Amino acid sequence: MTSNSLAAYERKLAGLDRKGRSRSLIAASGIDFTSNDYLGLAQSPRLEASLRDALDRGVPVGAGGSRLLRGNHTEHEALESEAAAYFKAARALYFGSGYAANVALFSTLPKRDDIIVHDALIHASAHEGIAASRAPSVATMHNDINAVADAIQRWRRAGGTGRPWIAVESLYSMDGDRAPLRELMGIANQHDGFLVVDEAHATGFFGQGGRGLADCLGHPENCITLHTCGKALGVSGALVMGPAIICNFLINRARNFIYSTAPSPLVAATVREALKILADEPERRDRLAALVTFANEEMEAAIGTPPSGSQILPVVVGDNRRAVRIAERLRSDGFDVRPIRPPTVPEGTARLRISITLNVDEAAISRLFERVAVSMLEEQG
Ligand SMILES: Cc1ncc(COP(=O)(O)O)c(C=O)c1O
């Protein structure tokens, strides 16, 4: 390889830098206002003890192969049956990450004659799966139920014969707002379609027992949910929940499930414990709910913008570089806040994504929003 062969990448990186879009890895430090460890489980003694216990029981570190070969461990199966029971689903299937699960869902399930109608703000991993799908797709304006119904009707009028797949997040990762799930389920029912709900940011916190926001839909067979295990559950991986046939189909056809080493059985064992914590320690959700209410009030008082109502509080500053500068200032004040820029969010909506977790307290929240308000004023002046 010559240095010339790297020049194109260097130019592209320089281009990103010019647009204020360049990214780099920064070590975690300061008070956590950025992780998705909503229930503060990632470093909880109970999860640590369950990991040690699993090692003592002889659970292996590595699966050693694909689930379809020798990599299928009793820990994976126990996790799936316990998760299905807890989340009231017919069946659950465990993937190594939410990203992999979304790619599997959308690249495998919708058929050529179906259509995928997805919210414009859906996660990159769903986009990836949709791009790999045989089915055509259409993006609809964020949380616009009429646009979803119209897109399906247009497709039917143009001769669409299969089923519509409506794809949304129950709580949007960069905006913290909720999808109108009941209305979307109604549209899916009316058009003989499926609703796929990514619960990544709701799992563990929202819904009865932390079962997510789609729990209230009653788990019909045309609703598939995705529960990530690396956010509120504090571990990693993701559980796809829905009818047994859907899970069986994924086992048979999802290429990234078939041709990939199974997640570590030790990690599966730890996720099992995280589910037990959801059941045994409801006070974590109560504490988080109180902190979230407090943070929403503090944000509104400090900067005047209407807060999201959830644990994800975007402070939209618009310009990429401005978002980077404000986040840097906050980090130098001891608050771990990261700027989120396009293409993760739409052009012109660069923001600070402040997330509230049990890793912070009220005093830290108040100090953070004071500093956010001052930094924004400094930027304007
Ligand atoms: C909405 C949403 N779906 C899926 C994922 C991917 O999950 P994982 O981090 O487990 O790959 C994320 C992670 O950021 C997410 O925010």
The ligand as an SDF file (V2000), in Angstrom:
LIG
                    3D

 16 16  0  0  0  0  0  0  0  0999 V2000
  -33.3480    3.0390   18.3660 C   0  0  0  0  0  0  0  0  0  0  0  0
  -32.1590    2.1540   18.3610 C   0  0  0  0  0  0  0  0  0  0  0  0
  -32.2520    0.9420   17.8030 N   0  0  0  0  0  0  0  0  0  0  0  0
  -31.2040    0.1070   17.7650 C   0  0  0  0  0  0  0  0  0  0  0  0
  -29.9990    0.4630   18.3010 C   0  0  0  0  0  0  0  0  0  0  0  0
  -28.8400   -0.4740   18.2100 C   0  0  0  0  0  0  0  0  0  0  0  0
  -28.7200   -1.1720   19.4080 O   0  0  0  0  0  0  0  0  0  0  0  0
  -27.3000   -1.7580   19.8660 P   0  0  0  0  0  0  0  0  0  0  0  0
  -26.5830   -0.6220   20.5090 O   0  0  0  0  0  0  0  0  0  0  0  0
  -27.6600   -2.8620   20.7970 O   0  0  0  0  0  0  0  0  0  0  0  0
  -26.6190   -2.2390   18.6180 O   0  0  0  0  0  0  0  0  0  0  0  0
  -29.8570    1.7060   18.9150 C   0  0  0  0  0  0  0  0  0  0  0  0
  -28.5460    2.0860   19.5020 C   0  0  0  0  0  0  0  0  0  0  0  0
  -28.1260    3.1930   19.5280 O   0  0  0  0  0  0  0  0  0  0  0  0
  -30.9640    2.5730   18.9440 C   0  0  0  0  0  0  0  0  0  0  0  0
  -30.8720    3.7960   19.4940 O   0  0  0  0  0  0  0  0  0  0  0  0
  1  2  1  0
  2  3  1  0
  2 15  2  0
  3  4  2  0
  4  5  1  0
  5  6  1  0
  5 12  2  0
  6  7  1  0
  7  8  1  0
  8  9  2  0
  8 10  1  0
  8 11  1  0
 12 13  1  0
 12 15  1  0
 13 14  2  0
 15 16  1  0
M  END
$$$$
